[in-house]
Amino acid sequence: MEIKEILQSLSILSVLEHYGIKPNRNKMVCCPFHDDKNPSMQVYAETNTVFCFSGNCKMNGKKIDAIQFIQDKENINKHEAIKKAQSLINESVQPVQAKPIIQTENLTEIFTKLKQSLYSSSKARAYAESRNIYNAKLEAGYNNGTHYSKLKNCIIFPLKDKQNNIVSYYGRNIESKGKDDRHFYTANRKGLYPNYPNQETETLIITESIIDSATLQLYTTYTSLALYGTNVLNEDHQEAIQDLPKLKEIIFFLNGDEAGREWTKKHSETLHQLLPNITISTVATPDDEDINSLIQGHEAEILTHLIESRTILFSSNETSSEEKNEPTQQAEDPIKTSITTTGKLNTSNADYISFVYENLLFSIIGGLALYPLDKLKITLKIQIAKSQNPLHSIRQSNLDLYSEEQLQRFIKTASEKLEVGSKQLNYAIAELTSLLEDYRNAKIEEQKPKTEKPKVLSEFRKQELQKLLQSKNLYKKLNELIGKTGVIGEEKNRLIMWTVFTSRLTANPLHIICLGASGTGKTYLQERISELIPKPHQLSFTASTENALYYVGKTDLKNKLILIEDMDGANAVLYVLRELQSKGYVSKIVPMKDSKGNMKTILLEVEGPICLSGTTTKERIYEDNANRCLLIYLDNSETQQQSIMQYQRLLSAGKINKSEEQNSKELLQDMQLMFKKINIVNPFADKLIIPESVFKPLRTNAHYLQFIEAITFIHQYQRPLQKDSQGNPFIETTLEDIELANELLKEVLLAKSDELTKACRNFLESLKALLIKEKKQSFFRSDVRSWTRINPDNLRYYLSQLNKYGYIKIVGGNKYKTGFEYEITDKEEYNKLSNSVETALDKALEELRMLRTVANEAN
């Protein structure tokens, strides 16, 4: 046998079994080629190979087939390995290719994971929402490529057998734009979608595609069965239809194109020959439309309307001529149209709910109030369903179905007017009450905020992230990843913000405020970095009332990232936010009525800590909040603006790889799930002195130390785990962490040391450069206007501030004619301030390095 034939005949699973190696449920095994305690070798049965992901393994980085595995396992040459493989073929029962279908129980287990992927993948959710099929009631999943490479990037629908077991999958590719590469099935497709119809089915709708059938499940009460394309009505379909003992009508609802109409005719003839006593009809689908496209451009009621207006192709041999015309009559008669939901609430119009009980039609006019729960008040109309007599109806407003006395009076009156028995009305209203209670409870549940299930990372994903977190120059790689998500420039600011956001997972989170002039991209930067944090971990709002935060759940804000798009919108809750920042806890006592109407005082409590992030143009106004935060100022340079505009051009031209951006975002989101709470000890903290020039040193010193701890926290996979005297685990800060913190915070600490606002400082520094360029020592206001075209009001404010703080002085001119002539008092003051901050940080770090060197030499 040739090597190719051997590899086709010999399963890698057979080789592993021969050596007593059994894969776990994730198809992972402990690698036999290195000391492996946690399974790091992935088994790929589809390609008949294995792959070791451990960096400690000599086999890492290459696929290993069956022959190579035998050769390396037994440490023999290639020829001997081939002979050994041939001998194993004789022992093996069947090659891998004879088992293309995974067993049913595995398909069910895999589908559970695929369902979770649908909710965790933003692009899958977006696609499902665009098709109006994103609904928890629908059995659907998403394959990101972890199970079937052929079905990668597909929304997955399960096909089922007669016992309702999943036996294969259908996949709809969400990225394909062509017509021929959108639909995929697992090998040896079998089963039906959504399942074999229930034996009680009387009316069955045949759809052209699985998504059309899924749409009918969500928006109608009809039973449906999907074809595998326009022309595929196979033996399984026919057998399933023939096995329905109570079936009365088959409705074809195919696409509104020539092929749909042609195959409706062919399929209906086929089924008529098989089932001559069954009515077969067709829905007139609008041109170039299908079931799913109809609900994207219209209200869902259009489906019911089209079905009720269907045309009969073949009548039942037992049906009278009067009954043949009934669908047309139903479309014309609004009363008979409503009777299609006998025994159920028709809630397609929430303001006009209907219910049919025997020959009575109940209508709830104006809908149903959800509260209070101890009342069920409605405006009720009851009429004889098939009667055209206007006297055969009664209306009652403000009818409380929970008031027995009121209800019995109404039943007596209605019984007399409608000439029906009170017993029938009692039964009907009792059932209506029960249905309305269920409907109200369902609506209340819908209004509750939906909590996303925590994302569970696969072992492979964990290994990928752990390898990244253990890599050298971690922050450099993080910066590159953030850049790949579409964040342009702001390299230090984006790293600072990402570090602050990640610190929400620590016991003492940091806070940050992004400052800058209007239109500089403050909110944009905050939004883009917040997209790298899992959504369940954050709360974003643009405005809030004063007491809103007291009424969230007690622990709903704990370790959450709170995002404020503009501090002006959160002015009412700034005090509460400050307390959550400082104390990590707020409480309030409020009076409230109990169920008996008595007043009592209750305590509202909300626990932190929180990580707060906001943006503003008004640094001085929000000084109390700014003192508790790191302040970053955006790069408003010409180079940065040109870079952003170039990105916008590329985005508009379709030259930005959005898929790569999304993958980078999801990788950074998943990274957040890898961080574990751990105590941080900074053994160098007592030697770290912040620059003397910094204003409000108490808080700034705390922020500096917390930022160093946050960097250590992010490097937790690179720090050895230690235990203190009480046995509590912790990790230690290194000098490299301090050096990185100094590099990132240098501008932040410099701004904290400057008595001028950043905008005023930028104006002064640009003014110094202009005077050098123009070779002047002094200047007039008109000179600055001609050089910079600055807004006159801003110029007046800046000159006033600089003069007030003594950075410029008046050396001539006058107020009324030429204006004052100004001169800068000290052109080197900012360089001196910058050098003092830099020197203080570098000096402290150098002293720590010397101490470490001395300690190492002593050891």
Order of alpha helices (4+ residues) and beta strands (2+ residues): alpha-alpha-beta-beta-beta-alpha-alpha-alpha-alpha-beta-beta-beta-beta-beta-alpha-beta-alpha-beta-alpha-beta-alpha-alpha-beta-alpha-alpha-alpha-beta-beta-beta-beta-beta-alpha-alpha-alpha-alpha-alpha-beta-alpha-beta-beta-alpha-beta-beta-beta-alpha-beta-alpha-alpha-beta-alpha-beta-beta-alpha-alpha-beta-alpha-alpha-beta-beta-alpha
